[in-house]
Every structure is written in C-alpha cells, then in structure tokens.
Amino acid sequence: MEPLPHKVEIRVPFPSEQDAKLCMQVLAPDRELKEDHVARTLSLDGNYLIAKYFCSSARMTRVTLNSFFENLHLVVDSMHELCSL
C-alpha cells in the first residue's frame, strides 16, 4: 500500500447526536472503491459527524470528497423528508 499523504477532516453538525449517529450508520457500510488510495474513518463527537479521509493524491482527495458530499446530501435530504430533520 502506498503512503496516503493527503488528509482531510470534515465536521458536519446535526441538530442532535441521534441524527448524527443515524447519518453515520447509513454512510458507514459504503466502502471506498480504491482502498489502496483512500482510507476513511467516521466517528461522532456529540452532534457532529466526523469524517477523516487519507488519500494518495490531490486528485483522489477531490474525487473522494465530491462523492462524500453527494452521499451526505442524499442522506440528509432523506432524513429531512422521512424524519423531519
């Protein structure tokens, strides 16, 4: 496995810890397509979802973050529609 020198940490606030946990549970099963180029951890800090990414290149970081934000948007929209977030 090659080194993953590019690191990004994203803190996403939610109205409650329960909402942050639900979002994390939905996103967690999705594995990265190129695991040799991207490593991800998801965790909680109160009502914050914390996503940490370690990537092999700036390009891979951009592609990975675009995908994360698309998935996050879909989950939050679904929570808004189904759970009155």
C-alpha positions as CSV (number, residue, x, y, z in Angstrom):
1,M,0.0,0.0,0.0
2,E,1.4,3.4,-1.0
3,P,1.5,6.3,1.5
4,L,-1.6,8.4,1.9
5,P,-0.2,11.9,2.5
6,H,-3.3,14.0,1.9
7,K,-5.5,14.3,5.0
8,V,-8.9,16.0,5.3
9,E,-11.2,16.1,8.3
10,I,-14.8,17.2,7.9
11,R,-17.1,18.0,10.9
12,V,-20.8,18.0,10.0
13,P,-23.2,19.4,12.6
14,F,-26.6,17.9,13.1
15,P,-29.5,19.0,15.3
16,S,-28.9,16.1,17.7
17,E,-26.5,13.3,18.4
18,Q,-29.1,10.8,17.3
19,D,-29.3,12.4,13.9
20,A,-25.5,12.4,13.5
21,K,-25.4,8.7,14.6
22,L,-28.2,7.8,12.1
23,C,-26.2,9.5,9.3
24,M,-23.0,7.7,10.3
25,Q,-24.8,4.4,10.3
26,V,-26.1,5.0,6.8
27,L,-22.8,6.1,5.4
28,A,-20.5,3.6,7.2
29,P,-21.3,0.4,5.2
30,D,-20.2,2.1,1.9
31,R,-16.6,1.1,1.3
32,E,-14.1,3.2,-0.7
33,L,-13.8,1.9,-4.3
34,K,-10.0,2.3,-4.3
35,E,-9.0,1.2,-0.8
36,D,-5.3,1.3,-1.7
37,H,-5.6,5.0,-2.5
38,V,-8.2,6.1,0.1
39,A,-8.7,5.4,3.8
40,R,-11.8,6.7,5.7
41,T,-12.9,6.8,9.3
42,L,-16.3,8.0,10.5
43,S,-16.9,8.9,14.1
44,L,-19.1,11.1,16.4
45,D,-18.4,14.0,18.7
46,G,-21.7,14.9,20.3
47,N,-24.0,16.1,17.5
48,Y,-21.1,16.2,15.0
49,L,-20.4,13.6,12.4
50,I,-16.6,13.5,11.8
51,A,-15.2,12.1,8.5
52,K,-11.5,11.7,8.1
53,Y,-10.0,10.9,4.8
54,F,-6.4,10.0,3.9
55,C,-5.8,10.0,0.2
56,S,-2.8,9.2,-2.1
57,S,-3.1,12.4,-4.3
58,A,-4.9,15.7,-4.5
59,R,-7.0,14.4,-7.4
60,M,-8.1,11.4,-5.4
61,T,-8.9,13.7,-2.5
62,R,-11.1,15.8,-4.7
63,V,-12.9,12.9,-6.2
64,T,-13.4,11.3,-2.8
65,L,-14.8,14.4,-1.2
66,N,-17.2,15.0,-4.1
67,S,-18.6,11.5,-3.6
68,F,-18.8,12.0,0.2
69,F,-20.7,15.3,-0.2
70,E,-23.1,13.8,-2.7
71,N,-23.8,10.9,-0.4
72,L,-24.1,13.2,2.6
73,H,-26.6,15.4,0.7
74,L,-28.7,12.4,-0.2
75,V,-28.8,11.1,3.4
76,V,-29.6,14.5,4.8
77,D,-32.4,15.1,2.2
78,S,-33.8,11.6,3.0
79,M,-33.7,12.3,6.7
80,H,-35.4,15.6,6.2
81,E,-38.2,14.0,4.2
82,L,-38.7,10.9,6.4
83,C,-37.7,12.1,9.9
84,S,-38.5,15.9,9.8
85,L,-34.8,16.8,10.4
